């Protein structure tokens, strides 16, 4: 299944609890869109959050994020991996 | 050790062989800067490449990338992870 990296901005000051809760909001509904969120990494200083997922397409990944209340600013299909 | 996510742009058309070679150029010299590159994901369509690493600081990560010939456009310390 294709993998995706999405980028959120403006999450300055996010803490571990906030990241866990945001990730859980995604994983709670991801099955309904055929998506699986693998990892998320956050930089509280810049407010950047990166999410790695797998799913059918970019639109499905975005639907999960939108329904969870945190639309991604950018989503890329990362066809290559090392 | 702190983890970092860096972002490269303009790598449109990169293929698996190119990603492997670029990653190897980093890992060949990473020890000299106390850095370890964990994963890299690439989107050949947009030209975005994301690299996950661990190391002492952003400057050390950038030194590896610069010496390998592909300076990162953005580097973030991702203090939080899920």
Backbone of each chain as nested JSON, in Angstrom:
{
  "chains": [
    {"id": "A", "residues": [
      {"number": 1, "name": "UNK", "atoms": {"N": [0.853, -1.192, 0.0], "CA": [0.0, 0.0, 0.0], "C": [0.889, 1.242, 0.0]}},
      {"number": 2, "name": "UNK", "atoms": {"N": [0.513, 2.281, -0.749], "CA": [1.325, 3.502, -0.783], "C": [1.519, 4.116, 0.608]}},
      {"number": 3, "name": "UNK", "atoms": {"N": [2.67, 4.747, 0.778], "CA": [2.948, 5.456, 2.032], "C": [2.899, 6.961, 1.782]}},
      {"number": 4, "name": "UNK", "atoms": {"N": [2.601, 7.679, 2.836], "CA": [2.45, 9.129, 2.752], "C": [3.142, 9.804, 3.931]}},
      {"number": 5, "name": "UNK", "atoms": {"N": [3.737, 10.964, 3.644], "CA": [4.253, 11.811, 4.71], "C": [3.453, 13.099, 4.669]}},
      {"number": 6, "name": "UNK", "atoms": {"N": [2.822, 13.442, 5.774], "CA": [2.129, 14.717, 5.783], "C": [2.738, 15.643, 6.82]}},
      {"number": 7, "name": "UNK", "atoms": {"N": [2.514, 16.925, 6.59], "CA": [3.15, 17.968, 7.387], "C": [2.08, 18.899, 7.936]}},
      {"number": 8, "name": "UNK", "atoms": {"N": [2.12, 19.117, 9.232], "CA": [1.254, 20.099, 9.891], "C": [2.133, 21.248, 10.372]}},
      {"number": 9, "name": "UNK", "atoms": {"N": [1.59, 22.455, 10.315], "CA": [2.314, 23.61, 10.844], "C": [1.447, 24.283, 11.914]}},
      {"number": 10, "name": "UNK", "atoms": {"N": [2.064, 25.147, 12.682], "CA": [1.308, 25.928, 13.664], "C": [0.994, 25.199, 14.957]}},
      {"number": 11, "name": "UNK", "atoms": {"N": [1.671, 24.055, 15.213], "CA": [1.397, 23.321, 16.445], "C": [2.462, 23.622, 17.504]}},
      {"number": 12, "name": "UNK", "atoms": {"N": [2.867, 24.875, 17.535], "CA": [3.871, 25.328, 18.491], "C": [3.416, 25.03, 19.922]}},
      {"number": 13, "name": "UNK", "atoms": {"N": [4.323, 24.487, 20.714], "CA": [4.028, 24.212, 22.117], "C": [3.359, 22.874, 22.364]}},
      {"number": 14, "name": "UNK", "atoms": {"N": [3.132, 22.093, 21.3], "CA": [2.535, 20.771, 21.496], "C": [3.415, 19.954, 22.453]}},
      {"number": 15, "name": "UNK", "atoms": {"N": [2.773, 19.184, 23.323], "CA": [3.532, 18.323, 24.241], "C": [3.231, 16.85, 23.925]}},
      {"number": 16, "name": "UNK", "atoms": {"N": [3.897, 15.952, 24.645], "CA": [3.76, 14.522, 24.332], "C": [2.308, 14.078, 24.454]}},
      {"number": 17, "name": "UNK", "atoms": {"N": [1.636, 14.565, 25.492], "CA": [0.23, 14.197, 25.684], "C": [-0.628, 14.679, 24.511]}},
      {"number": 18, "name": "UNK", "atoms": {"N": [-0.374, 15.885, 24.058], "CA": [-1.127, 16.422, 22.918], "C": [-0.876, 15.637, 21.644]}},
      {"number": 19, "name": "UNK", "atoms": {"N": [0.371, 15.215, 21.449], "CA": [0.699, 14.439, 20.252], "C": [0.027, 13.067, 20.306]}},
      {"number": 20, "name": "UNK", "atoms": {"N": [0.065, 12.45, 21.478], "CA": [-0.581, 11.134, 21.644], "C": [-2.078, 11.243, 21.384]}},
      {"number": 21, "name": "UNK", "atoms": {"N": [-2.704, 12.298, 21.922], "CA": [-4.149, 12.47, 21.742], "C": [-4.503, 12.73, 20.274]}},
      {"number": 22, "name": "UNK", "atoms": {"N": [-3.707, 13.558, 19.606], "CA": [-3.966, 13.852, 18.189], "C": [-3.813, 12.586, 17.345]}},
      {"number": 23, "name": "UNK", "atoms": {"N": [-2.778, 11.813, 17.656], "CA": [-2.538, 10.562, 16.927], "C": [-3.687, 9.581, 17.173]}},
      {"number": 24, "name": "UNK", "atoms": {"N": [-4.159, 9.527, 18.412], "CA": [-5.265, 8.61, 18.74], "C": [-6.555, 9.036, 18.028]}},
      {"number": 25, "name": "UNK", "atoms": {"N": [-6.751, 10.353, 17.888], "CA": [-7.932, 10.834, 17.161], "C": [-7.916, 10.342, 15.714]}},
      {"number": 26, "name": "UNK", "atoms": {"N": [-6.709, 10.223, 15.16], "CA": [-6.575, 9.674, 13.806], "C": [-6.809, 8.161, 13.796]}},
      {"number": 27, "name": "UNK", "atoms": {"N": [-6.115, 7.468, 14.676], "CA": [-6.178, 6.0, 14.63], "C": [-7.558, 5.478, 15.03]}},
      {"number": 28, "name": "UNK", "atoms": {"N": [-8.306, 6.267, 15.786], "CA": [-9.669, 5.856, 16.17], "C": [-10.588, 5.706, 14.963]}},
      {"number": 29, "name": "UNK", "atoms": {"N": [-10.323, 6.468, 13.904], "CA": [-11.236, 6.456, 12.746], "C": [-10.553, 6.024, 11.447]}},
      {"number": 30, "name": "UNK", "atoms": {"N": [-9.251, 5.739, 11.499], "CA": [-8.495, 5.483, 10.265], "C": [-9.041, 4.302, 9.466]}},
      {"number": 31, "name": "UNK", "atoms": {"N": [-9.552, 3.28, 10.167], "CA": [-10.065, 2.091, 9.461], "C": [-11.195, 2.44, 8.497]}},
      {"number": 32, "name": "UNK", "atoms": {"N": [-11.966, 3.446, 8.863], "CA": [-13.114, 3.823, 8.032], "C": [-12.683, 4.384, 6.675]}},
      {"number": 33, "name": "UNK", "atoms": {"N": [-11.425, 4.815, 6.591], "CA": [-10.9, 5.37, 5.337], "C": [-9.827, 4.467, 4.726]}},
      {"number": 34, "name": "UNK", "atoms": {"N": [-9.578, 3.31, 5.345], "CA": [-8.568, 2.387, 4.81], "C": [-7.142, 2.879, 4.99]}},
      {"number": 35, "name": "UNK", "atoms": {"N": [-6.947, 3.742, 6.005], "CA": [-5.639, 4.368, 6.256], "C": [-5.064, 3.792, 7.553]}},
      {"number": 36, "name": "UNK", "atoms": {"N": [-3.733, 3.748, 7.634], "CA": [-3.103, 3.391, 8.908], "C": [-1.959, 4.368, 9.184]}},
      {"number": 37, "name": "UNK", "atoms": {"N": [-2.054, 5.062, 10.31], "CA": [-1.001, 5.989, 10.704], "C": [0.081, 5.224, 11.459]}},
      {"number": 38, "name": "UNK", "atoms": {"N": [1.323, 5.356, 10.968], "CA": [2.434, 4.576, 11.511], "C": [3.178, 5.337, 12.606]}},
      {"number": 39, "name": "UNK", "atoms": {"N": [3.639, 6.533, 12.3], "CA": [4.424, 7.322, 13.253], "C": [4.084, 8.792, 13.109]}},
      {"number": 40, "name": "UNK", "atoms": {"N": [4.372, 9.533, 14.163], "CA": [4.284, 10.997, 14.078], "C": [5.448, 11.572, 14.877]}},
      {"number": 41, "name": "UNK", "atoms": {"N": [6.038, 12.637, 14.339], "CA": [7.163, 13.31, 14.991], "C": [6.822, 14.792, 15.09]}},
      {"number": 42, "name": "UNK", "atoms": {"N": [7.094, 15.399, 16.231], "CA": [6.725, 16.802, 16.425], "C": [7.9, 17.625, 16.943]}},
      {"number": 43, "name": "UNK", "atoms": {"N": [7.956, 18.853, 16.45], "CA": [8.904, 19.842, 16.947], "C": [8.105, 20.959, 17.597]}},
      {"number": 44, "name": "UNK", "atoms": {"N": [7.985, 20.958, 18.92], "CA": [7.165, 21.974, 19.601], "C": [7.658, 23.398, 19.37]}},
      {"number": 45, "name": "UNK", "atoms": {"N": [8.954, 23.566, 19.102], "CA": [9.488, 24.929, 18.913], "C": [8.979, 25.559, 17.625]}},
      {"number": 46, "name": "UNK", "atoms": {"N": [9.074, 24.825, 16.515], "CA": [8.637, 25.377, 15.225], "C": [7.157, 25.134, 14.972]}},
      {"number": 47, "name": "UNK", "atoms": {"N": [6.581, 24.17, 15.712], "CA": [5.179, 23.828, 15.485], "C": [4.941, 22.87, 14.33]}},
      {"number": 48, "name": "UNK", "atoms": {"N": [6.023, 22.263, 13.824], "CA": [5.904, 21.304, 12.71], "C": [5.621, 19.906, 13.259]}},
      {"number": 49, "name": "UNK", "atoms": {"N": [4.684, 19.208, 12.62], "CA": [4.429, 17.802, 12.933], "C": [4.439, 17.03, 11.618]}},
      {"number": 50, "name": "UNK", "atoms": {"N": [5.141, 15.912, 11.611], "CA": [5.243, 15.034, 10.445], "C": [4.571, 13.709, 10.78]}},
      {"number": 51, "name": "UNK", "atoms": {"N": [3.669, 13.252, 9.907], "CA": [2.987, 11.973, 10.103], "C": [3.279, 11.043, 8.937]}},
      {"number": 52, "name": "UNK", "atoms": {"N": [3.657, 9.818, 9.26], "CA": [3.866, 8.785, 8.247], "C": [2.673, 7.834, 8.288]}},
      {"number": 53, "name": "UNK", "atoms": {"N": [2.094, 7.573, 7.124], "CA": [0.92, 6.705, 7.074], "C": [0.962, 5.83, 5.835]}},
      {"number": 54, "name": "UNK", "atoms": {"N": [0.079, 4.859, 5.804], "CA": [-0.152, 4.109, 4.571], "C": [-1.647, 4.093, 4.318]}},
      {"number": 55, "name": "UNK", "atoms": {"N": [-2.005, 4.068, 3.048], "CA": [-3.423, 4.124, 2.708], "C": [-3.606, 4.117, 1.211]}},
      {"number": 56, "name": "UNK", "atoms": {"N": [-4.843, 4.249, 0.769], "CA": [-5.113, 4.152, -0.672], "C": [-4.663, 5.38, -1.462]}},
      {"number": 57, "name": "UNK", "atoms": {"N": [-4.764, 6.577, -0.881], "CA": [-4.404, 7.804, -1.612], "C": [-4.359, 9.001, -0.66]}},
      {"number": 58, "name": "UNK", "atoms": {"N": [-3.869, 10.126, -1.181], "CA": [-3.709, 11.342, -0.378], "C": [-5.055, 11.807, 0.18]}},
      {"number": 59, "name": "UNK", "atoms": {"N": [-6.1, 11.697, -0.621], "CA": [-7.41, 12.19, -0.201], "C": [-7.909, 11.44, 1.039]}},
      {"number": 60, "name": "UNK", "atoms": {"N": [-7.673, 10.137, 1.084], "CA": [-8.116, 9.343, 2.239], "C": [-7.355, 9.754, 3.5]}},
      {"number": 61, "name": "UNK", "atoms": {"N": [-6.052, 9.991, 3.347], "CA": [-5.251, 10.435, 4.498], "C": [-5.778, 11.778, 5.002]}},
      {"number": 62, "name": "UNK", "atoms": {"N": [-6.046, 12.673, 4.067], "CA": [-6.542, 13.994, 4.474], "C": [-7.918, 13.894, 5.128]}},
      {"number": 63, "name": "UNK", "atoms": {"N": [-8.77, 13.004, 4.616], "CA": [-10.103, 12.864, 5.24], "C": [-9.995, 12.463, 6.709]}},
      {"number": 64, "name": "UNK", "atoms": {"N": [-9.086, 11.549, 7.018], "CA": [-8.903, 11.167, 8.429], "C": [-8.481, 12.384, 9.249]}},
      {"number": 65, "name": "UNK", "atoms": {"N": [-7.473, 13.104, 8.754], "CA": [-6.978, 14.269, 9.505], "C": [-8.07, 15.336, 9.659]}},
      {"number": 66, "name": "UNK", "atoms": {"N": [-8.843, 15.554, 8.6], "CA": [-9.907, 16.567, 8.674], "C": [-10.961, 16.165, 9.696]}},
      {"number": 67, "name": "UNK", "atoms": {"N": [-11.374, 14.903, 9.626], "CA": [-12.402, 14.422, 10.556], "C": [-11.896, 14.438, 12.001]}},
      {"number": 68, "name": "UNK", "atoms": {"N": [-10.579, 14.272, 12.173], "CA": [-9.991, 14.296, 13.52], "C": [-9.754, 15.729, 14.0]}},
      {"number": 69, "name": "UNK", "atoms": {"N": [-9.985, 16.699, 13.109], "CA": [-9.886, 18.102, 13.537], "C": [-8.55, 18.752, 13.3]}},
      {"number": 70, "name": "UNK", "atoms": {"N": [-7.679, 18.091, 12.541], "CA": [-6.37, 18.709, 12.281], "C": [-5.93, 18.412, 10.849]}},
      {"number": 71, "name": "UNK", "atoms": {"N": [-6.507, 19.171, 9.93], "CA": [-6.176, 19.038, 8.506], "C": [-4.673, 19.255, 8.286]}},
      {"number": 72, "name": "UNK", "atoms": {"N": [-4.091, 18.422, 7.437], "CA": [-2.666, 18.579, 7.124], "C": [-2.456, 19.731, 6.156]}},
      {"number": 73, "name": "UNK", "atoms": {"N": [-1.309, 20.414, 6.296], "CA": [-0.984, 21.509, 5.375], "C": [-0.396, 20.984, 4.069]}},
      {"number": 74, "name": "UNK", "atoms": {"N": [0.312, 19.87, 4.154], "CA": [0.914, 19.26, 2.967], "C": [0.854, 17.742, 3.133]}},
      {"number": 75, "name": "UNK", "atoms": {"N": [0.609, 17.032, 2.032], "CA": [0.673, 15.566, 2.048], "C": [1.399, 15.11, 0.788]}},
      {"number": 76, "name": "UNK", "atoms": {"N": [2.376, 14.238, 0.971], "CA": [3.159, 13.715, -0.151], "C": [3.092, 12.202, -0.169]}},
      {"number": 77, "name": "UNK", "atoms": {"N": [2.956, 11.64, -1.369], "CA": [3.081, 10.186, -1.495], "C": [4.564, 9.86, -1.587]}},
      {"number": 78, "name": "UNK", "atoms": {"N": [5.091, 9.166, -0.592], "CA": [6.523, 8.859, -0.575], "C": [6.707, 7.456, -1.159]}},
      {"number": 79, "name": "UNK", "atoms": {"N": [6.863, 7.436, -2.467], "CA": [6.927, 6.164, -3.208], "C": [8.234, 5.426, -2.959]}},
      {"number": 80, "name": "UNK", "atoms": {"N": [9.254, 6.166, -2.515], "CA": [10.581, 5.569, -2.302], "C": [10.969, 5.667, -0.839]}},
      {"number": 81, "name": "UNK", "atoms": {"N": [11.676, 4.646, -0.364], "CA": [12.064, 4.623, 1.049], "C": [13.404, 3.911, 1.195]}},
      {"number": 82, "name": "UNK", "atoms": {"N": [14.214, 4.419, 2.099], "CA": [15.468, 3.746, 2.467], "C": [15.45, 3.568, 3.97]}}
    ]},
    {"id": "B", "residues": [
      {"number": 1, "name": "UNK", "atoms": {"N": [19.539, 10.324, 22.356], "CA": [20.078, 11.362, 21.479], "C": [18.918, 12.028, 20.733]}},
      {"number": 2, "name": "UNK", "atoms": {"N": [18.958, 13.342, 20.557], "CA": [17.871, 14.021, 19.84], "C": [17.672, 13.467, 18.431]}},
      {"number": 3, "name": "UNK", "atoms": {"N": [16.423, 13.509, 17.987], "CA": [16.1, 13.107, 16.622], "C": [15.758, 14.334, 15.783]}},
      {"number": 4, "name": "UNK", "atoms": {"N": [15.968, 14.201, 14.486], "CA": [15.759, 15.315, 13.568], "C": [15.038, 14.828, 12.312]}},
      {"number": 5, "name": "UNK", "atoms": {"N": [14.155, 15.687, 11.798], "CA": [13.55, 15.446, 10.497], "C": [14.017, 16.566, 9.593]}},
      {"number": 6, "name": "UNK", "atoms": {"N": [14.642, 16.203, 8.485], "CA": [15.01, 17.263, 7.553], "C": [14.295, 17.062, 6.228]}},
      {"number": 7, "name": "UNK", "atoms": {"N": [14.172, 18.164, 5.509], "CA": [13.386, 18.207, 4.287], "C": [14.25, 18.756, 3.154]}},
      {"number": 8, "name": "UNK", "atoms": {"N": [14.273, 18.015, 2.058], "CA": [14.938, 18.463, 0.826], "C": [13.871, 18.729, -0.214]}},
      {"number": 9, "name": "UNK", "atoms": {"N": [14.08, 19.749, -1.021], "CA": [13.163, 20.029, -2.125], "C": [13.934, 19.983, -3.44]}},
      {"number": 10, "name": "UNK", "atoms": {"N": [13.198, 19.918, -4.521], "CA": [13.836, 19.995, -5.836], "C": [14.427, 18.69, -6.326]}},
      {"number": 11, "name": "UNK", "atoms": {"N": [14.089, 17.569, -5.678], "CA": [14.641, 16.285, -6.115], "C": [13.639, 15.529, -7.005]}},
      {"number": 12, "name": "UNK", "atoms": {"N": [12.946, 16.283, -7.817], "CA": [11.959, 15.707, -8.742], "C": [12.609, 14.649, -9.63]}},
      {"number": 13, "name": "UNK", "atoms": {"N": [11.943, 13.514, -9.764], "CA": [12.443, 12.461, -10.634], "C": [13.431, 11.511, -9.988]}},
      {"number": 14, "name": "UNK", "atoms": {"N": [13.74, 11.734, -8.701], "CA": [14.647, 10.82, -8.007], "C": [14.086, 9.396, -8.072]}},
      {"number": 15, "name": "UNK", "atoms": {"N": [14.986, 8.419, -8.255], "CA": [14.548, 7.021, -8.27], "C": [15.171, 6.278, -7.076]}},
      {"number": 16, "name": "UNK", "atoms": {"N": [14.807, 5.008, -6.951], "CA": [15.256, 4.245, -5.775], "C": [16.784, 4.202, -5.709]}},
      {"number": 17, "name": "UNK", "atoms": {"N": [17.426, 4.014, -6.86], "CA": [18.884, 3.96, -6.893], "C": [19.484, 5.298, -6.443]}},
      {"number": 18, "name": "UNK", "atoms": {"N": [18.894, 6.392, -6.885], "CA": [19.375, 7.712, -6.491], "C": [19.206, 7.965, -5.006]}},
      {"number": 19, "name": "UNK", "atoms": {"N": [18.078, 7.5, -4.455], "CA": [17.843, 7.676, -3.019], "C": [18.825, 6.844, -2.209]}},
      {"number": 20, "name": "UNK", "atoms": {"N": [19.065, 5.613, -2.654], "CA": [20.017, 4.737, -1.948], "C": [21.419, 5.352, -1.98]}},
      {"number": 21, "name": "UNK", "atoms": {"N": [21.814, 5.872, -3.134], "CA": [23.155, 6.47, -3.259], "C": [23.294, 7.724, -2.397]}},
      {"number": 22, "name": "UNK", "atoms": {"N": [22.247, 8.561, -2.391], "CA": [22.29, 9.786, -1.572], "C": [22.363, 9.425, -0.085]}},
      {"number": 23, "name": "UNK", "atoms": {"N": [21.585, 8.422, 0.314], "CA": [21.587, 7.98, 1.711], "C": [22.963, 7.412, 2.079]}},
      {"number": 24, "name": "UNK", "atoms": {"N": [23.555, 6.651, 1.159], "CA": [24.873, 6.07, 1.436], "C": [25.943, 7.154, 1.542]}},
      {"number": 25, "name": "UNK", "atoms": {"N": [25.796, 8.225, 0.746], "CA": [26.753, 9.336, 0.833], "C": [26.717, 9.96, 2.233]}},
      {"number": 26, "name": "UNK", "atoms": {"N": [25.53, 9.968, 2.837], "CA": [25.405, 10.462, 4.214], "C": [25.993, 9.462, 5.213]}},
      {"number": 27, "name": "UNK", "atoms": {"N": [25.58, 8.205, 5.103], "CA": [25.988, 7.227, 6.122], "C": [27.485, 6.926, 6.048]}},
      {"number": 28, "name": "UNK", "atoms": {"N": [28.093, 7.157, 4.89], "CA": [29.539, 6.932, 4.758], "C": [30.347, 7.864, 5.662]}},
      {"number": 29, "name": "UNK", "atoms": {"N": [29.816, 9.046, 5.944], "CA": [30.582, 10.032, 6.718], "C": [29.903, 10.439, 8.021]}},
      {"number": 30, "name": "UNK", "atoms": {"N": [28.719, 9.898, 8.301], "CA": [27.939, 10.363, 9.451], "C": [28.666, 10.206, 10.783]}},
      {"number": 31, "name": "UNK", "atoms": {"N": [29.479, 9.146, 10.911], "CA": [30.192, 8.91, 12.174], "C": [31.113, 10.069, 12.535]}},
      {"number": 32, "name": "UNK", "atoms": {"N": [31.644, 10.719, 11.509], "CA": [32.584, 11.827, 11.761], "C": [31.905, 13.02, 12.412]}},
      {"number": 33, "name": "UNK", "atoms": {"N": [30.579, 13.066, 12.313], "CA": [29.823, 14.172, 12.912], "C": [28.946, 13.692, 14.068]}},
      {"number": 34, "name": "UNK", "atoms": {"N": [29.042, 12.414, 14.405], "CA": [28.243, 11.875, 15.515], "C": [26.765, 11.754, 15.187]}},
      {"number": 35, "name": "UNK", "atoms": {"N": [26.461, 11.634, 13.887], "CA": [25.074, 11.579, 13.409], "C": [24.772, 10.171, 12.913]}},
      {"number": 36, "name": "UNK", "atoms": {"N": [23.519, 9.764, 13.002], "CA": [23.115, 8.502, 12.37], "C": [21.794, 8.72, 11.626]}},
      {"number": 37, "name": "UNK", "atoms": {"N": [21.823, 8.475, 10.336], "CA": [20.612, 8.604, 9.519], "C": [19.827, 7.302, 9.584]}},
      {"number": 38, "name": "UNK", "atoms": {"N": [18.561, 7.423, 9.962], "CA": [17.72, 6.245, 10.2], "C": [16.93, 5.858, 8.958]}},
      {"number": 39, "name": "UNK", "atoms": {"N": [16.167, 6.781, 8.408], "CA": [15.31, 6.498, 7.262], "C": [15.262, 7.706, 6.348]}},
      {"number": 40, "name": "UNK", "atoms": {"N": [14.905, 7.467, 5.102], "CA": [14.624, 8.557, 4.172], "C": [13.435, 8.139, 3.32]}},
      {"number": 41, "name": "UNK", "atoms": {"N": [12.554, 9.099, 3.058], "CA": [11.366, 8.857, 2.228], "C": [11.355, 9.917, 1.126]}},
      {"number": 42, "name": "UNK", "atoms": {"N": [11.043, 9.502, -0.088], "CA": [11.082, 10.439, -1.207], "C": [9.803, 10.376, -2.029]}},
      {"number": 43, "name": "UNK", "atoms": {"N": [9.397, 11.556, -2.497], "CA": [8.283, 11.686, -3.435], "C": [8.858, 12.225, -4.742]}},
      {"number": 44, "name": "UNK", "atoms": {"N": [9.095, 11.361, -5.72], "CA": [9.704, 11.814, -6.981], "C": [8.867, 12.847, -7.724]}},
      {"number": 45, "name": "UNK", "atoms": {"N": [7.552, 12.845, -7.513], "CA": [6.684, 13.784, -8.229], "C": [6.894, 15.222, -7.756]}},
      {"number": 46, "name": "UNK", "atoms": {"N": [6.875, 15.427, -6.445], "CA": [7.038, 16.789, -5.912], "C": [8.505, 17.146, -5.719]}},
      {"number": 47, "name": "UNK", "atoms": {"N": [9.366, 16.123, -5.66], "CA": [10.777, 16.368, -5.394], "C": [11.118, 16.539, -3.928]}},
      {"number": 48, "name": "UNK", "atoms": {"N": [10.184, 16.18, -3.049], "CA": [10.435, 16.29, -1.605], "C": [11.107, 15.019, -1.091]}},
      {"number": 49, "name": "UNK", "atoms": {"N": [12.107, 15.18, -0.241], "CA": [12.721, 14.051, 0.452], "C": [12.78, 14.383, 1.937]}},
      {"number": 50, "name": "UNK", "atoms": {"N": [12.368, 13.436, 2.762], "CA": [12.373, 13.584, 4.213], "C": [13.383, 12.597, 4.799]}},
      {"number": 51, "name": "UNK", "atoms": {"N": [14.265, 13.088, 5.661], "CA": [15.252, 12.222, 6.301], "C": [15.085, 12.286, 7.816]}},
      {"number": 52, "name": "UNK", "atoms": {"N": [15.05, 11.13, 8.443], "CA": [15.008, 11.033, 9.904], "C": [16.393, 10.633, 10.397]}},
      {"number": 53, "name": "UNK", "atoms": {"N": [16.9, 11.375, 11.371], "CA": [18.244, 11.084, 11.877], "C": [18.292, 11.301, 13.371]}},
      {"number": 54, "name": "UNK", "atoms": {"N": [19.388, 10.842, 13.98], "CA": [19.665, 11.205, 15.362], "C": [21.09, 11.721, 15.417]}},
      {"number": 55, "name": "UNK", "atoms": {"N": [21.318, 12.646, 16.325], "CA": [22.638, 13.258, 16.397], "C": [22.674, 14.3, 17.478]}},
      {"number": 56, "name": "UNK", "atoms": {"N": [23.794, 14.997, 17.592], "CA": [23.945, 15.965, 18.685], "C": [23.128, 17.239, 18.486]}},
      {"number": 57, "name": "UNK", "atoms": {"N": [23.003, 17.713, 17.25], "CA": [22.285, 18.966, 16.998], "C": [22.029, 19.15, 15.499]}},
      {"number": 58, "name": "UNK", "atoms": {"N": [21.236, 20.181, 15.181], "CA": [20.87, 20.462, 13.789], "C": [22.107, 20.733, 12.933]}},
      {"number": 59, "name": "UNK", "atoms": {"N": [23.072, 21.454, 13.493], "CA": [24.255, 21.83, 12.715], "C": [25.04, 20.593, 12.269]}},
      {"number": 60, "name": "UNK", "atoms": {"N": [25.131, 19.589, 13.135], "CA": [25.864, 18.368, 12.772], "C": [25.146, 17.615, 11.649]}},
      {"number": 61, "name": "UNK", "atoms": {"N": [23.811, 17.565, 11.724], "CA": [23.04, 16.913, 10.657], "C": [23.273, 17.639, 9.337]}},
      {"number": 62, "name": "UNK", "atoms": {"N": [23.237, 18.962, 9.394], "CA": [23.431, 19.737, 8.164], "C": [24.846, 19.565, 7.621]}},
      {"number": 63, "name": "UNK", "atoms": {"N": [25.837, 19.481, 8.509], "CA": [27.216, 19.291, 8.025], "C": [27.345, 17.998, 7.219]}},
      {"number": 64, "name": "UNK", "atoms": {"N": [26.712, 16.932, 7.691], "CA": [26.766, 15.664, 6.934], "C": [26.144, 15.863, 5.557]}},
      {"number": 65, "name": "UNK", "atoms": {"N": [24.954, 16.452, 5.535], "CA": [24.267, 16.648, 4.252], "C": [25.071, 17.567, 3.313]}},
      {"number": 66, "name": "UNK", "atoms": {"N": [25.65, 18.612, 3.878], "CA": [26.442, 19.531, 3.032], "C": [27.66, 18.826, 2.456]}},
      {"number": 67, "name": "UNK", "atoms": {"N": [28.352, 18.073, 3.315], "CA": [29.563, 17.368, 2.853], "C": [29.202, 16.296, 1.825]}},
      {"number": 68, "name": "UNK", "atoms": {"N": [28.002, 15.733, 1.934], "CA": [27.559, 14.703, 0.982], "C": [27.027, 15.326, -0.31]}},
      {"number": 69, "name": "UNK", "atoms": {"N": [26.929, 16.65, -0.325], "CA": [26.525, 17.321, -1.566], "C": [25.048, 17.6, -1.708]}},
      {"number": 70, "name": "UNK", "atoms": {"N": [24.294, 17.443, -0.626], "CA": [22.853, 17.734, -0.719], "C": [22.377, 18.387, 0.577]}},
      {"number": 71, "name": "UNK", "atoms": {"N": [22.662, 19.676, 0.68], "CA": [22.247, 20.461, 1.84], "C": [20.731, 20.405, 2.006]}},
      {"number": 72, "name": "UNK", "atoms": {"N": [20.271, 20.241, 3.24], "CA": [18.826, 20.221, 3.507], "C": [18.256, 21.628, 3.461]}},
      {"number": 73, "name": "UNK", "atoms": {"N": [17.003, 21.744, 3.026], "CA": [16.333, 23.044, 2.997], "C": [15.769, 23.419, 4.359]}},
      {"number": 74, "name": "UNK", "atoms": {"N": [15.363, 22.398, 5.122], "CA": [14.805, 22.626, 6.453], "C": [15.254, 21.476, 7.346]}},
      {"number": 75, "name": "UNK", "atoms": {"N": [15.551, 21.773, 8.604], "CA": [15.853, 20.716, 9.58], "C": [15.133, 21.066, 10.883]}},
      {"number": 76, "name": "UNK", "atoms": {"N": [14.418, 20.113, 11.438], "CA": [13.677, 20.308, 12.681], "C": [14.112, 19.272, 13.707]}},
      {"number": 77, "name": "UNK", "atoms": {"N": [14.255, 19.72, 14.95], "CA": [14.477, 18.75, 16.031], "C": [13.117, 18.229, 16.467]}},
      {"number": 78, "name": "UNK", "atoms": {"N": [12.874, 16.955, 16.244], "CA": [11.568, 16.377, 16.581], "C": [11.672, 15.742, 17.967]}},
      {"number": 79, "name": "UNK", "atoms": {"N": [11.414, 16.567, 18.965], "CA": [11.587, 16.158, 20.354], "C": [10.524, 15.158, 20.796]}},
      {"number": 80, "name": "UNK", "atoms": {"N": [9.398, 15.132, 20.096], "CA": [8.285, 14.25, 20.46], "C": [8.026, 13.239, 19.352]}},
      {"number": 81, "name": "UNK", "atoms": {"N": [7.633, 12.034, 19.753], "CA": [7.398, 10.966, 18.773], "C": [6.292, 10.051, 19.265]}},
      {"number": 82, "name": "UNK", "atoms": {"N": [5.483, 9.619, 18.34], "CA": [4.471, 8.601, 18.652], "C": [4.683, 7.458, 17.687]}}
    ]}
  ]
}
